[in-house]
């Protein structure tokens, strides 16, 4: 197995996931603030699911995002 190619390919995927996820989260939070759904500082709980059917992987990753107003 070509370890370097695996590493580069994985990093490329994670960069894409990270950039797109950040954009979706930030835009959604801004809209929630504009719509007065969020009107005070808070922590928002977040859950991601990593699923790779071919490898029989399904893992949940939890965290939170702090919003200060």
C-alpha positions as CSV (number, residue, x, y, z in Angstrom):
1,X,0.0,0.0,0.0
2,X,1.2,3.5,-0.8
3,X,1.1,5.2,2.6
4,X,1.9,8.6,1.2
5,X,-0.9,8.5,-1.4
6,X,-3.4,7.3,1.4
7,X,-2.3,10.1,3.6
8,X,-2.6,12.8,0.9
9,X,-6.0,11.5,-0.2
10,X,-7.3,11.4,3.3
11,X,-6.1,14.9,4.1
12,X,-7.6,16.2,0.9
13,X,-11.0,14.7,1.9
14,X,-10.8,16.0,5.4
15,X,-9.9,19.5,4.2
16,X,-12.9,19.5,1.9
17,X,-15.2,18.3,4.7
18,X,-13.8,20.9,7.1
19,X,-14.2,23.8,4.8
20,X,-17.7,22.9,3.7
21,X,-18.8,22.1,7.2
22,X,-17.5,25.3,8.6
23,X,-19.3,27.3,5.8
24,X,-22.6,25.5,6.5
25,X,-22.3,25.9,10.3
26,X,-21.4,29.6,10.2
27,X,-24.1,30.5,7.7
28,X,-26.7,28.6,9.7
29,X,-25.7,30.3,12.9
30,X,-25.7,33.8,11.3
31,X,-29.2,33.1,9.9
32,X,-30.4,31.8,13.3
33,X,-29.1,35.1,14.9
34,X,-30.8,37.2,12.2
35,X,-34.1,35.3,12.7
36,X,-33.8,35.7,16.5
37,X,-33.7,32.0,17.0
38,X,-30.4,32.5,18.9
39,X,-30.6,35.7,21.0
40,X,-28.0,35.1,23.7
41,X,-24.5,33.6,24.1
42,X,-24.6,29.8,24.2
43,X,-22.9,26.5,23.4
44,X,-24.5,24.6,20.5
45,X,-24.1,20.9,20.7
46,X,-22.9,19.3,17.4
47,X,-22.8,15.7,16.3
48,X,-21.1,14.4,13.1
49,X,-21.4,10.9,11.8
50,X,-18.5,9.4,9.9
51,X,-19.9,6.6,7.7
52,X,-17.8,4.4,5.3
53,X,-20.1,1.6,4.1
54,X,-17.3,-0.3,2.3
55,X,-15.3,-0.5,5.6
56,X,-18.3,-1.1,7.8
57,X,-17.5,2.1,9.8
58,X,-20.2,4.3,11.4
59,X,-18.9,6.5,14.2
60,X,-20.4,9.5,15.9
61,X,-18.2,12.5,16.8
62,X,-19.7,15.0,19.3
63,X,-18.6,18.5,20.2
64,X,-19.9,22.0,20.7
65,X,-19.6,25.5,19.2
66,X,-19.6,28.5,21.4
67,X,-21.6,31.5,20.1
68,X,-21.0,34.8,21.9
69,X,-23.4,37.7,21.3
